[in-house]
């Protein structure tokens, strides 16, 4: 960008440096907004075959802490599925498409979103009753609130991860 020039009162030319934005201000592309984002290829459903095909684009998806721990090897696939089921039930969403309730008519095929929400809450209460009392605080934090395991020394962190594993094994 070129510097601008203007004339002073005495008729001399003066140069002014261009305005630049601070380097740290990157908006949504800043490092604070990139935490737990994973870049993956974008897919779309092929109308003829019904299969998902790659579109050639990329998208970013934010991972939950449970997914991140499973990817690192701290949790098994069974524990990951149990955590996702518990989180869905806590939110009250059905296992089916939650957008199906919006369209009404024959798109829902007799699907009652309110009844599904009540069923999901009941499933949550049943699953939560099976979680050992020692595991409930870490399950609440990591699975339901999507927060990381408490930090501390490695022994404390491993103790919390073990309680998380025990709680997820109890409901799987």
C-alpha positions, 0 to 999 in steps of 0.5 A: 500500500502506498503512503498518502501525501498531502500539503502542509500549511506552508505548502510542503508535501508530507507523507503519512504512513498507511494504516495497518491492522494489528497482526494479532487481530485475525477475527474468526480465523484467530488461534483462540477460535481454532481450538478443537477444530478438525478439518475434514473433507466435505461430503454431500448425499448423492440423490441417485445412489443415496450414498455420501460422496466427496464434494472436493471442499473442506469443512471444519468441525469442532470436536467434543472433549470425549471425541478428542480423548478417544482420538488420543487413545484415552477412551475406547470406541465403546466408551465414546459411543456410550458418552455420545448416547448419554449426551444425546439423551441429556439434550433430549434429542431422539436418535433419529433426525432432530430436524424431522419434527420441523417439517410435519405432515408425512415427513414425520410419519407419526413421529412425535418430537415431544414424546421422543424428548420425554423418552430421551430424558427417561433414558438419561435418568436410567443411564445416569442411575447406573453411573457410580457416584465417584464418576458422576462429577467427571462425567458431568464435566466432560460428557454433559458440559463438554469441558476438559478433565481437570488439570493437575499433576499427571497422577490426578489427571489419570485418576480423573480419566480412570473415573471417566472410563469407569462411568462410561463402562457402567453405561455401555 
